[in-house]
């Protein structure tokens, strides 16, 4: 037998004797009854009167839990923070074996806490009872601890370690002692959802959204007599909980109870269905915020779930993409986590995905079964918990009619509880209007008009039109802008109810844009926006989203944000014309590249009449080849379909930036001096002497190091790209940067009439050095700082030219040191500045240049306002658009669809 087996046999023998002698007593559940009528309760540590008896109780608990192996206890014990801040296993195998053998020493509380939690979770003890068991063990240990006296009153137990392996059905692991990435994600998700909630509601008041569970099991269906799908018996896979375990009944739940409702589910899988405008997104946001609340309190209660709820737009998923890598990609892109950290959180099930808008994956009207939604459901059904034996926790929202289509196609979220959002009752509508228009409000008299329409002959039609929070918002917005509710809600009692409600809805949508425009006058200086202008621009944006959806459907890996719902600033340029804007950008970049080369040519005095190197020769051909290759690379980059705008750090304190610049300058001086001395050796002191080599090299290295240090500055824990990641991200751009380095190194070698070997060594070395400098700059400017918060949708685009110019000026510094050998300081500086700026705009600001060209073309054609960013911000204030992460979206999908259909 192995050592572990021998230890366990000896421990069994040791604990049997004292248990028979009454020295180690069973818990109250074992002596007086059963915890659930079938299984004895865990041993009671309070009966242990000495340290050996307490350790024996730990061994007995392990026996009671089914003798989990030391390896299993280690996996269930999770991790804890070491003295140096690193995370280590809370229950290493050697430590556990040693502690259980040392009967004369009281184990540390951290060990007891992890051990007890691991044993209880190994046998799937009810999670809600674990905190109470931990308190019993804490109190028992405190009574035996010396010299520290036992606490005078009950103290809350410490948060148990995570359960990465086998939690109860549908249970999430509890919060680890400390995980900075989880804390960062919690803060960013809370900020984003708060912003989204206020963007949807315009404040803090929620409409009376209620829901009720649907009484069918979502694992399989059979057709019912009414054409709907009824449960076929409600069996669940692998003996999991069936419909009888699901919350049900006729009593509806409201939006304020969604968090408690979800945490009571077994397994924690929820499908939210509702009509258009019923409040699905609001319910999803409220669920996320309620589940985040334990983390956001000053003293988080023990045992709160460690899975961070994260709301994701289903429309951003691409067909054929595995769910877990996509989820990690969304965490990295939307919340700034490092890719490795995002993958770790997904792998360890520290994230609860809330997938919002399953119905938005497939176009409307349906052209057959919704294949993309079916494919995503299939991916979610493969998403399991850590054990692999149960479905993983997930929440999905979907429009009711699309949900019915999916059920008809045999697609469902396996193991999920389905809830249906209820229509607003007439009393709820009246209560909402009274709260919004209290006595004394200018619109208070109109409340009676709305209620009269609800009670009149056409009341059924009016109620059908106003039965969702979104339609109610449309109504009150139009009335507050001066519309008459009788005109808005008029209907013929003889009309078909559905057709009559659709006509009222279209009337409300037609009134919404003019009403929002009048209620939100333009605050910035300039001519106020006119309703017709606003409508035309919004129609154009809606049409662009329709184009994006079609483009995404035919792409294997579309760029982030190219969806049917997201307005990303640097992806709006196709509005000006897909081919026209690209051609103009290509021409503009070619001009910038030529200007940069002319500036270098002039500054280095190459091939001027009577100057060094005049006439044909290998060096001149090499010079022209390098310049032509660089211009070709710039032109090719400018033709790329989707230049990306990303990178750069924000919210870095000034002191940290200055410290980074100082450290970079100090590190750059010796590197620059070595480069200057290498140039001196290759040129044979024909162009400059040792003093200039040391001074110029040191100055150049100091300047370049300071720029890189200033850009790279971040707080402790900042995530950096690796060298391979930086090279894979932009190989062509880095090659172009290397070519510019080769040009810079070639100039002094030509002036010195260096031989073939020094020429080859110097040019190659300059290429490698410039390429490495580009990699360092990419690492410095790319990635995210741990202190970076969610940015405004335009922040990445605004940083793009600044980062690009800094990218170019680092090369301009080296060029200036070459120019000053033969030119005066003013002319050298002018050439270096012109070349560096044009170099940066051509190489490092592709997205900004493309977007500006597209915006100017679109404004010239009357498709968009020239000050588009100001208009988008105003539209968010007017609640026509909203900010969602790093994108703009229409206030509601129904508004977007209406504007799309009314184009022209």
ZARO-846524 format. One record per residue: x, y, z of N, C-alpha, C in turn. Coordinates in steps of 0.1 Angstrom, whole numbers, plus 5000, padded with zeros to 4 digits. Layout:
BEGIN
XYZXYZXYZ
...
This chain:
BEGIN
500849885000500050005000500950125000
500450234995501150354995501050425008
501850525010501950595023500650655027
499950715017498550775020497650675026
497650555020496750445024497050405038
498350385041498750345055498450445065
498650575061498250685071496750675074
495950655064494550655066494050535074
494750415072494350305081494750325095
495850395098496250415111495350525118
494950625110494050725115492650665118
492250565110490950505113491050425126
492150355128492250285141492350375153
492950495151493150585162491850655166
490950675156489750755159488650655163
488750525160487750435165487750425180
488950405186488950385200488450505208
488950625206488350735214486850755211
486350725199484950735196484150635204
484750515206483950415214483950445229
485050515233485150555247484450685250
483850745240483050865242483850985243
485150975238486051095238485751185226
485351125215485051205203483551175201
482651265202481251245201480751285187
479751225184479051255171478251385173
477951455162477151575162475751545165
475051655168473651635172472851565161
473251585149472551515138472751375138
473951325143474151185143473551115155
473451185166472951125178471451135178
470951255176469551275178468651255165
469251245154468451235142469251245129
468651285119469251295106469051435101
470051485093469851625087468751635077
468551525070467451535060466651405060
466751335071465951215072466551095067
467751105060468350995054469850985058
470551095059471951095061472351155074
473251085082473651145095474351275093
474251365103474951495102476351485104
477151585101478651575104478951575118
480151525122480551525136480551665142
480251665155480251795163481551825169
482351925165483651955171483552005185
482452055189482352115202482552015213
482351885210482551775220484051745223
484951805214486351775216486851855228
487351795238487851865250489351885250
490051835240491551855240491951865225
493251905223493751915210493751785202
494151675208494151545201492651505197
491751535206490351505202489851595191
490351715190489951805180490451755166
491751715166492351665154491651535150
491251455160490551335157489151365151
488551475155487351515149487451545135
488651615131488851635117489051505109
489651405115489851285108488451215107
487651225117486351165116485451235106
485651365105484851435094485251385080
486451365079486951305065486251175063
486251085074485550955072484050975069
483451065076482051095074481751135059
482751215054482551265040482851165029
483151045033483350935023484850915020
485750965029487150945027487650995014
487451125011488051184999489551174999
490151154988491651144988492251274991
493551264994494251394996494351484984
494451414972494451494960493051564958
491951504961490651564960490551674970
491051654982490951764992491751884988
492851854982493651974977492952044966
492251974957491552044946490352124951
489752064962488552134967488852244977
490152234982490552334992490852474986
491052474973491252604967492652664970
492752794969494052854971493952964981
495053004987495053104997496253194994
496253314999497353414997498553385006
499753365000500953345008501453485013
502553485021503053605027503453705016
503953655005504453734994503353784985
502053744988500953784979500653684969
501453584966501153484956500053384961
499453314952498353224956498953084956
498753004967499252874969498052784973
498252654972497152554976496952564991
495652574995495352585009495552445016
495452335008495552205014496552115006
497852145007498752055000498651915006
498951814998498851675003499751655015
500951695014501951665025501451735038
500951865036500551935048499351865055
498351825047497151765052497551635059
498351555053498751425060499551455073
500451555073501151595085500251645096
499351725093498551785103497651675110
497151585102496251485107497051385116
498351375114499251285122499651355135
499851485135500351565146499151595156
498851495165497751505174498051605186
499251645188499551735199499651885195
499351915183499352055178498052095172
497552215177496252265172496452315158
495752265148495952325134495552465133
496152535124495852675121494352685116
493752795119492352815115492252815099
493252865092493152865078493052725073
493852635079493852495075492452425078
491952455090490752395095489552445085
489552565083488552625074488552555060
489752545054489852485041489452335042
489952265052489752125053488252095055
487552165064486152135067485352165054
485652285048484852315036485052215025
486352165023486552065012485851935015
485851895028485151765032483651785029
483051895033481651915032481251925017
482051985009481651994995481951864988
482851784993483151664986481951564987
481151574998479951494999478751564995
478851684989477751764984476851804996
477351845007476651895018475852025014
474652045018473952165014474752295016
475052375005475952485006475452595016
474152605018473652705027473952675042
474352545044474652495058476152505061
476952525051478352525053478852635062
478352765060478852865070478552835084
477352775087477052735101478052635106
478352535098479352435102480752495104
481152585096482352655098482452735111
481252795115481252865127481352765139
480852645138480952555149482452505150
483152485139484552445140485352565145
485052685141485852795145485652815160
484452805165484252825180484952715188
484852585183485552475190487052495190
487652535179489052565179489452675188
488652785188488952895197488952865211
488052765215487952725229489252655233
489952595224491152515227492352595225
492252705218493452785215494052855227
495352845228496152915239497352985233
497753105238497153175250495953255246
495553265234494453355230493153295236
492353385243491153335248490053325237
489053255240487953245230487253375229
486753405218485953535217484753535226
484353655230483253665239481953645232
481853665220480553655212480853585199
479753545193479953475180480453575169
481453525162482053605151481753535138
481553615128481253555115482353465110
482153355104483253275098483853345087
485153315085485853365073485253305061
485453375050484953315037485653185034
484953075031485652955028486352965015
487352875013488052875000487152824989
487652854977486852814965486752664963
485652634957485452494954485552474939
486752444934487052434920486652304914
486152204922485952074917484652014917
483952024928482651954930481752024939
481152124934480052194942478752114940
477852154948476452094947475852134933
474752064930474152094917473852244915
474452294905474152434901474852534910
475652494921476252584930477452644924
477752764927478952834923480052824934
481252824931482252824942482252954950
482652944962482653064971483953144968
483953264973484953364970486353324976
487353324968488653294972489153394982
490253364990490653465000490953604993
491653594982491953724975492353694960
491753754951492053734937491953874931
493053944928492954084923492254084910
492353984902491653984889490153984891
489653904900488253894903487754034908
488554094917488154224923488054324912
489054324903489054414891487854394883
487454274880486354244871485054284878
484954264891483754304898483554454897
484654534899484554674898484154724884
484654664874484354714861482954664856
482554544860481254504856480154594863
480454624876479454714883479354844877
480454904873480455034867479755034854
480054934846479354924833477854904834
477454814843476054784844475254904850
475954984859475355104864475155204853
476055214845475955314833474855264824
474855134821473755084812472355094818
472255074831470955084837470455234837
471355324840470855464839470655514825
471355454815471155484801469755434796
469355324802468055264798466855334805
467055364818465955414826465955564827
467155624825467155774827467155814841
467355724850467355754865467455624872
466655614883466755494892465355424893
464355474887462955414889462855304878
462355194883462155074875460655064872
460355024859458954994856458554864863
457354844866456854724874456954594866
458154554862458454434855458254314864
457454214860457254094867457453974858
457653864864457853744856457253624864
457053514857456653384863457253274856
457653164864458253054857457252984848
457752924837456952844828456952704833
455852644832455752514839456152394831
457052414821457552304813459052284816
459552164815460952144816461652174803
462852234803463452284791464452184785
464452064791465351964785464851894773
463451874772462851814761461451854760
460851844748459451894747458651794737
457351804739456451734730455351834727
454751824715453751914711452551894720
451952004724450752004732449552024723
448352014728447152024720446952164714
447552264721447352404716448452444706
449352354703450352384694451652424701
451552464714452752494721453452364725
454652374730455452264734455252244749
454752124752454452094766455551994771
455751984784456751894789456451744786
457451674783457251524780457551444792
457451494803457751414816458751484824
459551574819460351664827461551584833
462051484826463251414832464451504830
465351494839466651574837467751474836
468851514829469951424827470651384840
471151264840472051214851471351234865
470051224865469451234878469351364884
469551474876469551604882468151644885
467951764891466651804895465751824883
464551784884463551804873462651914876
461551924870460652044871460152054885
459951944892459451954906460252034915
461552054912462552124920462552274917
461852304906462052444901460952534908
461352664910460352744916459152764906
457952764910456852774901455652834908
454552814903453352864909452852984900
451653034904451053144897451453274902
452053284914452453414919453653464912
453553584906454653634898455753694907
456953684902458053754909458253884902
458853984909459154114902460654124901
461054234894462454254891463354274903
462754304915463554324927463854194933
463254084929463453954935464253854926
464753904914465353814905466653754910
467353834918468553774924468353654933
467353664942466953554951466453444943
465653474933465053364925466153284918
467153354912468153284905469053194914
469353254926470253174935469553054941
468253044940467552934945467352824935
467752844922467652744912468652634913
468252514910469152404909468852324896
469752324886470952404885470652544882
471752634883471552774881471652804866
470652774859470552794845469152854843
469052974837467853054835467653094821
466453074816466153134803464953234805
465253364801464253464803463653494789
462353474788461653504775460653614778
460453694768459453804769459253874755
458253944754457954014742458954134740
458854194728459754304725459354424734
460354474741460154584750459654544763
459654414766459054364779459954394791
461254424789462154454799463254344802
463554264791464554154793465854204797
466354314790467654364793467754434807
466654504810466554564824466654454834
465954344832465954234842467354174843
468054154831469354104831470354194839
470254324836471054424844470754414859
469554414862469154404876469754274883
469654164876470154044881471654054883
472454114874473854124875474154214888
473454324889473754414900473354354913
472354274914471954214927472954104930
473454034921474453924924475753994927
476054114922477354174925477254244939
476154264944475954344956476854294968
476954164971477754124982479254174981
479754184969481154224967481254374970
480154454967480254594968479954654981
479554564991479354615005480654635012
480754725022481954745029482554625036
481654535041482054415047481254305041
481754245030481054135023480754025033
479453965032479153855040479853725036
480053635045480853515041479953425032
480653355024480053255016479353305003
479553424999478853474987479453414975
478753394964479253324953480453394947
481453314942482653374936482553394921
481453344915481253364901480753504898
481553584891481153714888480153724876
478953774878478053784867478553884857
478553844844478953934833477953924822
477354044819476354044808477054064795
476653974785477353974772476253984761
476554054751475654064739475753944731
474653864730474753744721475053774707
474753894702474953924688476453934685
477353944695478753944693479353804691
478553704693479053564691479053534676
480053464671480153434657479953284656
479253244645478953104642480153024642
480152904649481352814649482352844660
482152954667483152994677482852914690
483752834696483552774709483252874720
482352844729481752934738482852984748
483652894753484552934764485653024759
486352994747487253094742486653234739
485353224734484653354731484453434744
483953364754483753424767484953494772
486153424772487353484776487753594767
487553584755487853704746487053824749
485753804753484853914756485353984769
485853904779486353954791487554044789
488453994779489654074776489254194769
488354184759488054304750487254404757
486154364764485254454770485654504784
486354424792486754464805488154474808
489054454797490454484799491254384807
490754264808491554164815492654104806
493754064812494754004804494153874798
494553834786494053704780494153584789
495353574795495553454804494653454816
494553574822493653584834492153554830
491753604818490353584813490153434811
491153364805490953224803490953144817
491753194826491753124839490453144846
489853264846488553274852487453194846
487453184833486553104826486752954829
487952914829488252774831487852734846
488052824855487752794869486352824873
485552864863484152894865483953004875
484853104874484653224882483853334876
483253294864482353394857481053334854
479953404857478553364854478153444841
478153374830477753444817476253474817
475853594815474553644813474453684798
473953594790473953614775472653684771
472753814768471553894765471253904750
470053874746469653894732469953784723
469553664727469753544718468953564705
467853634706467053654694467753744684
468753824688469453914679470453854670
470753724672471753654664471353634649
470053604647469553574634468753694628
468753714615468053834609466553814610
465853924610464353924609463953984596
462853934590462153814594462853694592
462453584598463153454598463153394584
464353354580464453284567464753134570
463853074577464052934581464352934596
464852814601465152804615466352894619
466252954631467353044635468652964638
469452944628470552854629471652904639
471853034639472953084647472553074662
471253104665470753084679470852944683
470452854674470552714677471952664680
472852724672474252684674474852734687
474452854691474852914704474252824715
472952794714472452704725473152574726
473552514715474352394715475652414722
476352534720477552564727477252574742
476152644746475852664760475552524767
474952434759474652304765475852224767
476952254760478252184762478952254774
478552364778479252434789478852374802
479752314809479452234821480152304833
479752244845480452294857481852234858
482552254869483952204869484052054869
483051984875483051844875482851784861
482151854852481851804839480551714840
479951694851478851614853477451684853
477551814854476351904855476452024846
475352074841475452194833475952314840
476752394834477352514840476252624842
476452714851475552824854475552924842
474452964838474353054827472953114827
472853234822471553304820471453354806
470253334800470053374786468753444785
468753554777467453624775467153614760
465853604757465453584743463953634741
463753694730462353734727461453614726
460153624731459253514732459053444719
458753514708458453454696459653374690
460953424692462053354688462253234697
461953244710462053134719461153014714
459953054710458952954705459552894692
460152964683460752904671461852804675
462652844685463752754689463152624695
462152634703461452514709460852434698
460252494688459752424677460752344669
461952404669463152334662463852234671
463352214683463952124692465152174699
465352304699466552364706466152424719
466852394730466552454743467752454751
467752534761468852544771468652434781
469552334780469352214788469452244803
468452184810468452204825468052334830
467552424821467252554825465852574830
465652664839464352714843463952824833
462752824827462352924818461353014825
461553144825460553244830460053334819
458853374820458253454810457853594816
458353694810458053834815456553864812
455853914822454453944821454154084815
453054094808452654224804452254304816
452354434814451954524824450354524825
449854514837448454524839448054674839
446754694837446254834837446554904850
446454834861446754904873448254944875
449054854869450554884869450855004861
450155014849450355134840449955254847
448755254854448255374861449155404872
449755314880450655344891451955404886
452455354874453655414869453455564865
452255584858451955724854451755814866
451155764877450955854889452355884895
453255784895454555814900455355904892
455255894879455955984870455356124869
454056134869453356254869452556284881
453156314892452356334905451556464904
450656484914449856604914450756724913
450356814904451156934902452056934891
452256814885453156794873452356844861
453056914852452256964840451556864832
452056734833451356634825450456544833
450256584846449356504854447956484848
447356594842446056574837445956474825
447156454819447156354808447056204813
447356194825447256054831445856004830
444956094833443556054831443156014817
443756094807443456064793443955924789
445155884794445655744791444755644798
444355664810443455564817442055564810
441555674805440355664798440455584785
441555594778441755514766441855364770
442455334782442555194786441155144790
440255224795438955184799437855194789
438255254777437255284767436955164759
436155184748435755074739436955004733
437955074731439155024724440254984735
439754964747440754944758441654824756
441054714750441954604748443054624738
442754704728443754734718444854824724
444354924732445355024738446154954748
445554864756446354784766447454704759
447054634748448054554741449154634736
448954764732449954854727450854904738
450354914750451054984761451554884772
451454754769451654654779453154624782
454054694777455454674780456154804784
457154794793457754924797458255014786
458754954775459255024764458155114757
457055044755455955124749455455234758
455455204771454955304780455955424781
457255394779458155504778457955584766
457755524755457455594743456255694745
455255644751454055724753454255844762
454955824773455155934783456156034776
457055994768457956084762457256174752
456356114744455556184734454656284741
454056244752453056324759453856444766
454956414772455756524778456256624768
456356584755456856684745455656764740
454456734744453256814739452256734731
452456604729451456524721450256504730
449156484723447856454729447656304730
447456254742447356104744446156044736
445156124734443956074727444356054712
445156134707445556114693446556004692
447455984701448455884701447755744702
446755734711446155604714444855574708
444455654698443155624692443155494684
442055424684441955294678440455274675
440155194665438855154661438455024668
437455024677437154904684436854784675
436554814662436254704653437454644647
438654704649439854654643440354524650
441054454643441754334648442654384659
442654324671443454374683444954384679
445454284673446854284670447254394660
446454404649446654514639446554654645
445454664654445254794660446354834669
446854734677448054764686449254794678
449454734667450654764658450554904653
449354954649449255084644449555184655
449155164667449455254678450955254681
451555134681452955124683453755204673
453355194660454055264650453855414651
452755454656452455604658453355654670
453555564680454455604691455855614687
456255524678457655524673457955644664
456955684656457055804648457155924656
456555924668456556044676457756054685
458555944686459555934697460756024693
461256014681462456094677462156244678
461056294672460856444674460556484689
459956394696459756424711461056434718
461856334716463156334723464056454719
463956494706464756604702464256734708
462956754709462356874716462656874731
462656754737462856754752464356774756
465256744746466656754749467356854739
467156984741467857074732469357064733
469957094722471457084722472057184731
472857134741473457224751474757294746
475457224737476757284732476457404722
477357494721477157604711476957554697
476057614690475757574677474257574674
473957544662472557544658471857414665
470657434671469957314677469657214666
469657094670469356984661467856994658
467556964645466156954641465656814640
464356784643463856654643464156574630
463956644618464156584605465656544604
466556634608467956604607468256474616
467856484628468156374637467556244632
466356244627465856124621466656074609
467056164600467856114589469156054593
469856114602471156064607470955924614
469855914622469655784629469255684619
468455714608468155614598469455564591
470355664589471655624582472455524592
472455554604473155464614472455334615
471155334615470455204615470755124603
470755184591471055114579472455064579
473355134585474755084586474854964595
474054954606473954834614473454714607
472454744598471954634590473054584580
473854674575474954634566476054554574
476254604587477254534595476754394598
475454374601474954234604475154144592
474854194580475054114568476554084565
477354184568478854164567479354054576
478854064589479253964599478853824596
477653814590477153684587477953604577
478653684568479553624558481053614562
481353654574482753664578483053554588
484253494587484653394597485053454610
485853554610486253624622486153774621
484953834622484753974620485454044631
485854174629486554254639485654274651
486154284663485254314675484454434673
483154424676482254534674481454534661
481854454652481154454639479954364640
478854414646477654334648476454414643
475254364644474054424640473554524650
474154544662473654634672474654734677
475954714674477054804680477454904670
477455034675478055144667479455174673
480455124666481855144671482455264663
482955364669483455484662484355454651
485355364653486355344642485855244632
484655194633484055104623482955174615
482755304617481655374610482055434596
483355424593483855484581483155424568
482655304568482055254555480755334551
480255414560479055494557479455594546
480655634545481055724535481255654521
481255524521481555444509482655344511
482355214510483355114513484555124504
484455134492485655144483486155284482
485355384482485755524480486655564492
486255534504487055574516488355494516
488355374513489655294513490655344502
490055384491490955444480491555574485
490755654491491255784496492255764507
491955674516492955644526494255594521
494155514511495355454505496255574499
495555664492496255774486496855864497
496055894507496555974518497755914525
497755784527498855724534500055724524
499855704511500955714502501655854502
500755954503501356084504502156104516
501556064528502356074540503656004540
503655884534504855804533505955874524
505455934513506356004504506956124511
506056194519506556314526507556274536
507356164543508356114553509656084547
509656024535510855984528511556104523
510856204518511456324513512156404525
511456404536512056474548513356404552
513356264551514556194555515656224544
515256224532516156244521516856384522
515956484525516556614526517356634539
516956574550517756584562519056514562
519156404555520456334554521356374543
520856474535521656524523522156414514
521356314512521756204503521456244489
522456214480522356214466521956354461
522356464468522256594462523456614453
523256714444524356734434525656764440
526656684437527956704443528156654457
527156604463527256554476527756414477
528056364489528556234491527656134485
528156034479527255924474526555954462
526856074455526156104442526556004432
525655984423525855884412525355744415
525255664405524755524407525755444415
525255344421526055254430525155164438
525755064444525054964452524355034464
525055124470524555194482523255274478
523355344467522255424463521055334460
521255224452520155134449519555074462
520455044472519954994484519055094491
519555214491518755324497517455344491
517355344477516055354470515155234473
515755114474514954994476514354994490
515055044500514555054513513455154514
513655264507512555374507511355324500
511555254489510355204481509655104489
510355014495509754904503508854964514
509455064521508755124532507455194527
507455264516506255324510505255214506
505755104501504854994497504154934509
504954924520504354864532503254964538
503455094538502455184542501255174534
501455174520500255164511499455034514
500154924516499454804518498654804531
499354864542498554874555497354954553
497455064546496255154544495155084537
495354974529494354914522493654804530
494154774542493554674551492154704554
491254604554489854634556489354694569
489954654580489554704593490654744602
491254854600492254904610491754904624
492454864634492054854647492554974655
491655024665492055134674492055074688
493255054693493354994707494755034712
494954994725496255024731496255154739
497355174746497455294754496955274768
497455344777497055334791496355454796
495455444805494655554810494655544825
494355654832494255664846495555624853
496655654847497955634854498355764860
498655764873499055894880500255954874
500256094875501356164869502656124875
502656104888503956064895504455934889
503555844887503955714881504555734867
503955814859504355844846505755904846
505956004855507256064855508355974860
507955884870508955784874509255684863
508255644855508555564843509455624833
509255754831510055824821511455834826
511655864839513055874845513755734844
513055634847513655494847514055464832
513055494823513355464809514555544804
514655674808515855754804517155694809
517155654822518355594828518755464821
517755384817518055264811518555284796
518055394790518355414776519755474774
520255544784521555604782522655504778
522855394786523955304783523755234769
522455204766522155144754522455234742
522155364744522455464733523955484731
524655484742526155504741526755384734
526255264737526855144730526555154715
525355194712524955214698525855324691
526055434698526955534692528355484690
528855404699530255354698530355254686
529255174685529155074674529155154660
528455264660528455344647529855404645
530555444656531855494654532855394649
532655274653533555164648533255134634
532055134630531655104616532055204606
531955334610532355444601533755484602
534555424611535955454611536355594615
535455664623535655804627535755894615
535155854604535155944592534156064593
533056034600531956134601531856204614
532156124625532056184639533056114647
533456184658534456134667533856074679
534756024689534255954701533356044709
533656174710532856264719531356264713
531256284700529956294694529256164696
529956044694529355914695528755894709
529455934719528955914733527856014736
528056134733527056234736525756214728
525856194715524656174707523956044710
524855934712524255804715523555814729
524155874739523555884752522255974752
522356084744521156164743519956094736
520356034725519255964718518655844726
519555774733518955664742518155714753
518655824759517855884770516455934765
516455994753515156044748514155924745
514755824738513855714734513455634747
514355614756513955554769512855624776
513055764776512055844784510655834777
510555834764509255824757508655684760
509455584759508955444761508555434776
509355474785508955474799507755554803
507555664796506355744799505155674794
505255604782504055534777503855414784
504855344789504655214795504255224810
504355344816504055354830502755304834
502755224845501455174850501755134864
500655104871500755054885501254914886
501554874898502054734900500954644896
501354534890500354434885499854464871
500454564864500054594850500354474841
499454444832499654334823500354374811
501354304806502054334794501854224784
502054264772502054174761503454104761
503453984756504753914754505353954741
506653924739507353954726506653894714
506353764716505653684705504353744702
503553784712502253844710502353974702
503354054706503554184699503954164685
504754064682505154044668504053984660
503253894666502053844658501053944656
500954044665499854144664500154234652
501354284649501554374638502954344632
503154234625504454204619504754294608
503854334600504154424588504554564593
503854614603504154744609505554744615
505854634622507254624628508354614617
507954544606508954534595509254674589
508154744588508354884583509154974592
508954954605509755024615511254984614
511454854611512854814609513454864597
512654884586513154944574513655084576
512855164584513255294587514555304596
514655204604515955194612517155164602
516855084593517955054583518255174575
517255254571517555374564518355474572
518055484585518755574594520255524596
520455394597521855344598522655354585
521855344574522555354561523155494558
522555594563522955734559524355764563
524755744576526155774580527155684574
526755554571527655464564527955504550
526955554543527255604530528055734530
527855814540528655934541530155904544
530355794551531755754554532355664543
531555634533532055544522532555414528
531755354537532055234543532055114533
532855014536532954904527531754814528
531654704520530554624520530254554533
531254504540531054434553530454534563
531154644566530554744576529154784572
528954804558527654844554526554744557
526854614554525954504557525654494572
526754494580526554484594525754604600
526154724596525454844601523954844597
523654814585522254824580521454714587
522054584588521354474595521154504610
522154564616522054594630521054704633
520954804624520054904626518554854624
518454764614517154704612516654624624
517554544630517154464642516854554653
517654654655517454744667516154824665
515854874653514554944652513354844653
513554724648512454624649512254594664
513354584672513154554686512554674693
512954794689512354914695510854924692
510454884680509054874677508254774686
508954654689508354554697508154614711
509254674716509154734730508054844731
507954924720506955024721505554964720
505354854712504054784712503754734725
504754664732504454614745504054724755
504854834754504654944763503255014761
502955034748501655104746500455014745
500654884743499554794742499154734756
498154644756497754594768496954684777
496754644789495954724799496654734812
496454844819496854854833495854794842
496254744853495254694862494354804868
494854924866494055044871493155104860
493255054848492455114837491055084839
490155184839488755154840488155154826
486855124826486155124813486255254807
486455254794486655384787485355424779
485355544775484255594766484455524753
483355504745483555444732484555504723
484855634724485755704715487155714721
487455664733488755684739489855614731
489555494726490555424719490955494706
489855554699490155624687490855754689
490555824701491255944704492755914707
493055804713494455774717495255734705
494555684694495255634683496155724676
495855854673496855944667497955984677
497556004689498656034699499655924700
499155804701500055684702500855674689
500255694678500955684665502055794663
501755914667502756024666503955994675
503555954688504655914697505555794691
504855704684505455594678506455644667
506055744660506855804649507955894654
507755964665508756054670509955984676
509655864681510855784687511855754675
511255724663512255714652512755844647
511955954649512456084645513656134653
513756084666514856124674516156064668
516155944664517355884658517655944645
516655984637516856054625517456184627
517056264637517656394640519156384643
519556274650520956264653521756234641
521156174631521856154618521856284610
520756354610520656484602521656584607
521856594620522656704626524156684623
524456574617525856554613526256644601
525256674593525556754581524656874579
523656894588522757004587522857084600
522357204599522257284611521057234620
521057274632520057214642518657244638
518357364633516957404630516457314618
517257304607516857234596516757084599
517657034607517556894611516356864620
516056954629514856944637513656944629
513557034619512357044611512156914603
513256864597513056744589512656624598
513256614610512956504619511556514624
511056634627509656644631508656614620
508856664608508056634597508056484594
509256424593509356284590508756194601
508956234614508456154625506856164626
506356284624504856294625504156214613
504656234601504056164590504356014591
505455974596505755834598504755774608
504455844619503555804629502055794624
501655894617500355894611500155784601
501155754593501055654583501155514589
501855494600502055364606501155334618
501155434627500455414640499055464642
498555534632497255594633496355554622
496355434617495655394606494155404608
493655364620492255364623491755514624
492455594630492055734631491955804617
493055784609493055844596491855784587
491655654588490555594580489255654585
489055664598487755714603487555864600
488555944601488356084597488056104582
488756024574488456034559486955994557
486555884563485155834561484155934566
484455994578483556094583483356214574
484556264569484456384560483656354548
483956234542483156194530481656184533
481356124544479956104548479256244550
479956334557479456464559479256544546
480256524537480156594524478956554516
478656424518477456364510476156384518
476256454529475056474537474456354545
475356254547474856134553474956144568
475956214573476156224588476556364591
476456414603476956544607478456534608
479156654605480556654605481056634619
480356694629480756664643479956544648
480256434643479456314646479556274661
480756294667480956254681480056334690
479956464687479056544695477556504694
477256464682475856414679475556284687
476556194687476356064693476156084708
476956174714476856204728475456264731
475056364723473756424725472656324724
472756224714471756124712471556034725
472756014732472655934744471956024755
472156154755471456234765469956234762
469656234749468156234745467556094746
468355994750467855864752467355804739
468055844728467855784715468855664713
470055694718471155594719471555564733
472355474735472955444748474355394747
475155404757476455354757476455214763
477055114756477154984761478654934760
479354944771480754914770481555014762
482254964752482955054743482255084730
480955074730480155094718478955184721
478355234711477055294711475955194706
474755204712473655114707472355204707
471455164698470155224699469455194712
468655294716467955274729467155154730
466655104720465854974719465954924705
465954794704466054724691464854754683
463654774689462454804681462654944675
463255034681463555164675464455154663
465455074665466455044654465754984642
464954884645464254814634463254904627
462554994635461655084629462355184619
463455234624464255324615464855254603
465255134605465755064593464655044583
463455004587462354984578461855104571
462055224578461555354573462555424564
463655354561464655424553464155464539
464455584535464055634522462655694523
